[in-house]
């Protein structure tokens, strides 16, 4: 045990020395995580957008249409940039993306309302951008709903009902929709936690892969193996300890400081996040060791993981549900450490989940970790023996 510990410390000291003399690794593991965390997340610091530009085609030119335009412009999500009478002019503005939507108030809209006939407000939305189209749609519906309630209430009062009765008949069945977690219903609240995990995952994968691939490129695997007392576990764990400490510190910075800085809720069990993050860093580290062990040049390892780390994040189910993906992709996703981790992490931090709620994800990540450790050590043992020979 004493010999193992001494060998382990020697490998750790060697890794510290190698990292401090490698500018590529320093940039990836010491500069990139903090820069990305602050820069990427600052884009979403306001969390939600407001004053999405829209054009209104006012074909009615009535008191109703003017009031509708006024309320739409006053809504926090939309800003009426221009009012026109020609639909083609508004369409041209939409095609040029000077506006993100065109709202059409039909001819004789006010007259139809006074005659107690229905009228249609048409919203033509730029659905190439789902966020802005949803915001415009929400604003138009809320403004139209407010008018609908007012006209229905006036109608019932005119036929003899008092104001309270008219109000009840205006909306006999009320919906009470309450967002339970992302209470502000903002894009930033959804995206920032996932971005932090993505940054942690990518920089750890790439930074560690640089170190492993560099050993093969410089033909120093035999030196590493001898320094570890020909103990594969001592050699790999010694190298990984530095990265575990650094990225453990980053995880703390991200989930405490960055969450606080960008006002992101942390609602669940701290101990659950700590245990899951430890498993995640270990599994991602061994995953990086396994992948990079197949590259003989540092640049090739960097290129491969730089191009694949983001697709790995995409198939994790965070931005699109895994169950809606092709079966092959689902199987691949289930083999990746980031899939169960993200699932558990979001539920803990944003939904207030505790240990009892993430047991399946804990077992899933634990199994992946054990499998990756075994395969990675076996692969490195083969490489060490080849280089000794």
LINVEN-V588437 format. One record per backbone hydrogen bond with DSSP energy under -0.5 kcal/mol. CO is the residue of the C=O (numbers start at 1). NH is the residue of the N-H. If there is no record, write none. Layout:
co = <CO/CO>
nh = <NH/NH>
This chain:
co = <1/2/3/4/5/6/7/8/9/10/11/12/13/14/15/16/17/18/19/21/22/23/24/25/26/26/27/27/31/32/33/34/35/36/36/37/38/39/40/41/42/44/46/47/47/52/53/54/54/55/56/56/57/57/62/63/64/65/66/67/68/69/70/71/75/76/77/79/79/82/84/85/86/87/88/89/90/91/92/93/93/94/100/101/102/102/103/103/104/104/105/106/108/109/110/111/112/113/120/120/122/122/123/124/125/126/129/130/131/132/133/134/135/136/137/138/139/140/141/142/143/144/145/146/147/148/149/150/151/152/153/154/155/156/157/162/163/164/165/166/167/169/172/175/176/181/182/186/187/188/190/191/192/193/194/195/196/197/198/199/200/201/202/203/204/205/206/207/208/209/210/211/212/213/214/215/215/216/220/221/222/223/224/225/226/230/231/232/233/234/235/236/237/238/239/240/241/242/243/244/245/246/247/248/249/250/251/252/252/253/253/254/256/257/258/259/260/269/270/271/272/273/274/275/276/277/278/279/280/281/282/283/284/285/286/287/288/289/291/292/297/298/299/300/301/302/303/304/305/308/309/310/311/313/313/314/321/322/326/327/328/329/330/331/332/333/336/336/337/338/339/340/341/342/343/344/345/346/346/347/347/348/348/349/353/354/354/355/358/359/360/361/362/363/364/365/366/367/368/369/370/371/372/373/374/375/376/377/378/379/380/381/382/383/384/385>
nh = <5/6/7/8/9/10/11/12/13/14/15/16/17/18/19/20/21/21/22/23/26/27/28/29/30/31/31/32/35/36/37/38/39/40/41/41/42/43/43/44/45/47/48/187/188/79/100/81/82/103/58/84/59/105/66/67/68/69/70/71/72/73/74/75/78/51/52/54/81/56/58/87/90/91/92/93/94/95/96/98/99/97/126/55/104/124/57/105/106/122/59/109/112/113/114/115/117/116/106/122/104/124/125/102/127/129/133/134/135/136/137/138/139/140/141/142/143/144/145/146/147/148/149/150/151/152/153/154/155/156/157/158/159/161/160/166/167/168/169/170/171/172/174/177/178/183/185/190/191/192/194/195/196/197/198/199/200/201/202/203/204/205/206/207/208/209/210/211/212/213/214/215/216/217/218/220/221/219/224/225/226/227/228/230/229/232/235/236/237/238/239/240/241/242/243/244/245/246/247/248/249/250/251/252/253/254/255/256/257/257/258/259/260/261/262/264/263/273/274/275/276/277/278/279/280/281/282/283/284/285/286/287/288/289/290/291/292/293/294/295/301/302/303/304/305/306/307/308/309/312/313/314/315/316/318/317/324/325/330/331/332/333/334/335/335/336/339/340/341/342/343/344/345/346/347/348/349/350/351/351/353/268/352/267/269/357/358/358/362/363/364/365/366/367/368/369/370/371/372/373/374/375/376/377/378/379/380/381/382/383/384/385/386/387/388/389>
